[in-house]
């Protein structure tokens, strides 16, 4: 069963970063796919095990900056793990901007 969390524009970047990084360190995670407002965490069988949904208008610069900060925090954590955990970065999708 896929677990889901939803966040709105008022989310705290450090709190959510910690949540995602803790989840990725604790579980056997293979990849996080960052696609716009929908982020999915995959296990080694390529099954989605966790989803994060961010209800943020990409036309709002503050929302985009917060998601970019969060993404960079998560990527930094993944790179510090020094294992086969990876990520796909598709945060900015053209159709979300117009």
N, C-alpha and C positions, 0 to 999 in steps of 0.2 A: 504494500500500500504506500502510495506517495504521500509524503507529509508536505503541507503547504503553509507558507507564512505570507501575510500581506502587510505592506507598509505604505504609508501616505507621505506626502511631501514634508511633513514635519518630523520624519524619522531622524534619529541621532546616528550620524555616520560611524562614530566610534563604537557605539553599542551594537549596531548591526554588523559591522566589520568583525567584532569580537565573536558574535553569534555564528557567523558563517565560518570563520577561521577555526573556531572550536569544533564545529560540526565536521569540518573537513579533516581535522587532525584526529578526531576520535573514531570516525568511520573509515571503512575501506573505500575511499573515494578515488575514482580514476580521473574525473574531469568535471569542470563547471563550464557550462555554456552560457555566456552572457549575451543575450539578444534583446536589446531594447529594455523594456521594463520587465521582461520575464527571464529569470535566471534559473537554470536547471542543473542539479547536481547528479552525476551519473556514477554508478558503481563500476566495478571491473567487468561486469557482464553487459555493460552499456544499457542498463536499466535506469530510468529516472527514479531516484530515491527521495529527492527533496526539490521543492520549487519555492522560489521567492518571487513575489509579484510586487512591483512598485507602481502605485497609481500616481504618476508624475507626468505633467504636461511637458513634453520636450521643447515646447516653445518658451517655457519658463526657464530662464538662464540659471536661476538658483537651483532648481530641480536637477538640471543637467550637470551642474557642478557637483552637487552632492552625490549623484550616481557615479560620476567620473572619479571622485575621491574614494568612494566605496570600492569601485572596480580596482583602482590602483592599490588599495590596501589588501584586497583579496589576492591580486596577482603577486604582490610582494610576498605574502604569506606562502603562496604555492611555490614560488621560486626558492624560498628559504627551506622548504621541506626536503629538497634534494632527493626526491623519489620520482616515480613515473606519473605523478599527478600533473595534469595539464589543464589548459583552459582554451576556450574559443572566445575571442573578443569581437562581438558584433554589437557593441553598446549603441552606437549611433547608426540608426537605420534611416535612410533618406526619406522614406514616406512618413516618418514620425515628425519630421521637421517642417512639413508644409501642410 
